Amino acid sequence: MQLLVLRSVISSVVFLAIMNKNFSYYMWKSIPKKYVKDLISRVIQGLILMVCIFSSIKYFPLVFVSLISNLTPLLTALLSFILFKKGLSRLDTAILIVSFVGVTVLITGSPPKSADIEEDSQTTSTKKGDRNMIIGTIMLVLIPILSSSVVLFIHHLKSLSEISVSSILTFAILVIYGPLLLFTDGYAIILDFDTHDWIISIFLGLSSSVVQISKNKALQYEEPAKLAVLMYFQSVLQLILDVLFLNTQFTGQ
C-alpha cells in the first residue's frame, strides 16, 4: 500500500505538470455530465482492483496470482463480444488462445528461487486456517473480472481525454488510501529510503503515468477484444526482465 501511494504521488506530479494551467479543463470542464457516473464507476473499480491485487499477493504465491491474472485477456474478449457485439476473427481467436497457453507455460516454467517457494508455501499453509484466506480467495477471483471491466469502461469513455481518465484515478488513490497510511504509520518506511529506493520510486511513478496514458489512448482507437492479446506481452517482457536483472531461472515444462 505504501508503494502504491508513493507511486501515485509521483504520478500526480507528472499529471499536474502535463495539465498545467488546464487543470480545471481536464478534471471537470471537459467531462460531459452523462459520463460522470461511468467515470466514478471506473475509479471505484480501479481502487478495488488495487486492493485485490495486493491482498492476493499477501495470501498466495506470486506465480499463482499471475496465472489467475492471465485470464484477463480471454475474459476481456468474451465480455467485449457480449456487451459490444465486437467479436474476433478466427485468426485473432487462435492467436489469443495460443498466447494464453504460451504465457501460462512461461509463468509456470519460471518459478522463483527455492527459498522463495519454500517461504511462500509455509506462508500459505500457515494461513490456510485463517478466515482471511476466504477473503483472499474472493479477491483473487475478482482480479481478472475487475481488470476486464476496467478495460471495457475505459473503452466506453473513449470520448474523454486520456489525461482526464488517468489522472482522476491517480488522484483518487491519494485521497482514499493516503489518509489510511497516516493512521497506520505507513509513511514510516519512507524514512529508511536511500538513494536507490527513491530512484526506483520515481521510475515507478513516471512509468505508471506513461502506462495509464498509453492504455487509455490505445482503447480510444481499437476494440478491447483486439487489444486483449497484447496484454500477454506484459508477462513475456516481465519474464525477460526477471531473467536479465533478477536472475530468475526458467526451467520450462
C-alpha positions in Angstrom: 0.0 0.0 0.0 2.9 2.4 0.8 4.4 1.7 -2.6 1.0 2.3 -4.3 0.6 5.7 -2.6 4.1 6.8 -3.2 3.9 5.8 -6.9 0.6 7.8 -7.1 2.3 10.9 -5.5 4.9 10.9 -8.2 2.4 10.2 -11.0 0.2 13.1 -9.7 3.2 15.4 -10.1 3.6 14.2 -13.6 -0.1 14.7 -14.4 -0.1 18.2 -12.8 2.9 19.1 -15.0 1.1 17.9 -18.1 -2.2 19.7 -17.3 -0.5 22.8 -16.1 -3.0 25.7 -16.4 -5.6 23.4 -18.0 -6.2 21.6 -14.7 -9.9 22.5 -14.4 -10.4 21.6 -18.1 -9.2 18.1 -17.7 -10.7 17.5 -14.3 -14.3 18.6 -14.8 -14.9 21.1 -17.6 -14.2 18.7 -20.4 -16.3 15.8 -18.8 -19.9 15.7 -20.0 -22.5 15.0 -17.3 -23.6 11.8 -18.9 -20.2 10.3 -18.3 -19.8 11.3 -14.7 -21.4 8.1 -13.2 -19.4 5.9 -15.6 -16.2 7.7 -14.6 -17.0 7.2 -10.9 -17.7 3.5 -11.5 -14.3 3.2 -13.3 -12.5 4.8 -10.4 -14.2 2.6 -7.8 -13.3 -0.5 -9.8 -9.7 0.7 -10.1 -9.5 1.3 -6.3 -11.0 -2.1 -5.5 -8.7 -3.8 -8.1 -5.6 -2.4 -6.3 -6.7 -3.8 -3.0 -7.5 -7.2 -4.6 -4.0 -7.4 -6.2 -2.1 -6.5 -3.0 -4.3 -8.8 -0.9 -3.9 -11.7 -3.2 -0.2 -11.4 -3.3 -0.2 -11.5 0.5 -2.1 -14.8 0.7 -1.0 -16.6 -2.4 2.3 -17.3 -4.3 3.0 -14.7 -7.0 3.1 -17.4 -9.7 -0.5 -18.4 -8.8 -1.7 -14.8 -8.8 -0.1 -14.3 -12.3 -1.8 -17.4 -13.6 -5.2 -16.1 -12.5 -4.5 -12.6 -13.9 -3.6 -14.4 -17.1 -7.4 -14.9 -17.6 -7.9 -11.2 -18.1 -7.4 -11.0 -21.9 -9.7 -14.0 -22.5 -12.4 -12.5 -20.3 -12.0 -9.1 -21.9 -12.5 -10.6 -25.4 -15.6 -12.5 -24.1 -17.2 -9.5 -22.4 -16.4 -7.3 -25.4 -18.3 -9.7 -27.6 -21.3 -10.0 -25.2 -21.6 -6.2 -24.4 -20.3 -4.5 -27.5 -21.1 -7.3 -30.1 -17.5 -7.0 -31.2 -16.1 -10.4 -32.0 -12.7 -11.6 -33.1 -11.8 -13.3 -36.3 -10.8 -16.9 -36.3 -7.1 -15.8 -36.7 -7.4 -13.4 -33.7 -9.1 -16.0 -31.6 -6.4 -18.6 -32.4 -3.7 -16.1 -31.6 -5.4 -15.2 -28.3 -5.7 -18.9 -27.2 -2.1 -19.7 -28.3 -0.8 -16.7 -26.4 -2.7 -17.7 -23.3 -1.2 -21.2 -23.4 2.2 -19.9 -24.2 2.3 -17.3 -21.4 0.9 -19.9 -19.0 3.9 -22.2 -19.8 6.3 -19.3 -19.3 4.8 -18.3 -16.0 4.7 -21.9 -14.6 8.1 -22.7 -16.0 9.9 -19.8 -14.3 9.4 -20.4 -10.6 11.1 -18.2 -8.0 14.1 -19.4 -6.1 13.7 -22.5 -4.0 13.9 -20.4 -0.8 11.1 -18.2 -2.0 9.0 -21.2 -3.0 9.5 -22.7 0.5 8.7 -19.4 2.2 5.5 -18.9 0.1 4.4 -22.5 0.8 4.9 -22.0 4.5 3.1 -18.7 4.5 0.2 -20.1 2.5 -0.1 -23.3 4.6 0.1 -21.3 7.8 -2.7 -19.0 6.8 -5.0 -21.6 5.3 -6.9 -21.9 8.6 -7.3 -18.2 8.8 -10.6 -16.7 7.8 -8.7 -14.1 5.8 -7.9 -16.8 3.3 -11.5 -16.7 2.2 -11.3 -13.0 1.6 -8.0 -13.5 -0.2 -9.6 -16.1 -2.5 -12.5 -13.9 -3.3 -10.1 -11.0 -4.2 -8.0 -13.3 -6.3 -11.1 -14.3 -8.4 -12.0 -10.6 -8.7 -8.7 -9.7 -10.3 -9.4 -10.8 -13.9 -13.1 -9.8 -13.6 -12.3 -6.2 -12.4 -9.3 -5.9 -14.8 -11.6 -6.8 -17.8 -14.3 -4.5 -16.6 -11.9 -1.6 -16.2 -10.7 -2.1 -19.8 -14.3 -2.1 -21.1 -15.1 1.1 -19.1 -12.0 2.9 -20.5 -13.2 2.0 -24.0 -16.7 3.2 -23.2 -15.2 6.5 -22.0 -13.1 6.9 -25.2 -14.5 10.3 -26.0 -12.9 11.7 -22.8 -9.3 12.8 -22.7 -6.8 10.1 -21.7 -5.3 12.6 -19.4 -8.6 13.1 -17.5 -9.4 9.4 -17.1 -5.8 8.6 -16.0 -5.2 11.5 -13.6 -8.6 11.2 -11.8 -7.8 7.6 -10.8 -4.4 8.6 -9.6 -5.8 11.5 -7.5 -8.5 9.2 -6.1 -5.8 6.8 -4.9 -4.1 9.6 -3.0 -7.4 10.9 -1.5 -8.7 7.4 -0.4 -5.5 5.5 0.5 -3.2 8.3 1.5 -5.0 9.2 4.8 -5.2 5.5 5.7 -1.5 5.3 5.9 -1.5 8.2 8.4 -3.5 6.2 10.9 -1.3 3.0 10.4 2.0 4.8 10.4 2.5 3.6 6.9 4.7 6.5 5.9 7.5 5.5 8.4 9.0 3.3 5.8 9.9 6.3 3.7 12.3 7.5 6.4 14.5 4.4 5.7 14.7 5.1 1.9 18.1 5.5 0.4 19.0 7.0 -3.0 18.4 3.7 -4.8 14.9 3.4 -3.3 14.0 6.9 -4.4 15.2 6.3 -7.9 13.1 3.2 -8.2 10.1 5.0 -6.7 10.4 7.9 -9.2 10.8 5.5 -12.0 7.6 3.6 -11.0 5.7 6.9 -10.8 6.9 8.0 -14.2 6.2 4.6 -15.8 2.8 4.4 -14.2 1.8 7.7 -15.8 3.0 6.6 -19.2 1.3 3.2 -19.0 -2.0 4.7 -18.0 -2.0 7.4 -20.7 -0.9 4.8 -23.3 -3.5 2.3 -22.3 -6.3 4.8 -22.4 -5.2 6.2 -25.7 -5.0 2.8 -27.3 -8.5 1.9 -26.2 -9.8 5.1 -27.8 -8.7 3.7 -31.2 -9.1 0.0 -31.0 -11.6 -2.5 -29.7 -10.8 -4.2 -26.3 -11.1 -7.7 -27.8 -8.4 -6.9 -30.4 -6.1 -5.4 -27.9 -6.5 -8.2 -25.4 -3.8 -10.4 -27.0 -1.3 -7.6 -26.4 -1.8 -7.9 -22.7 0.2 -11.1 -22.8 3.3 -9.3 -23.9 3.5 -7.8 -20.4 4.1 -11.3 -18.9 6.6 -12.2 -21.6 8.5 -8.9 -21.1 8.3 -9.3 -17.3 9.9 -12.8 -17.6 12.7 -11.5 -19.8 13.5 -8.7 -17.4 13.4 -11.1 -14.5 15.9 -13.4 -16.2 18.2 -10.5 -17.1 18.1 -8.5 -13.9 16.7 -10.7 -11.1 18.5 -14.0 -12.1 15.2 -15.8 -12.4 15.8 -19.3 -13.7 13.5 -20.6 -16.5 13.1 -24.3 -16.3 10.3 -24.9 -18.9 7.7 -27.7 -18.5 
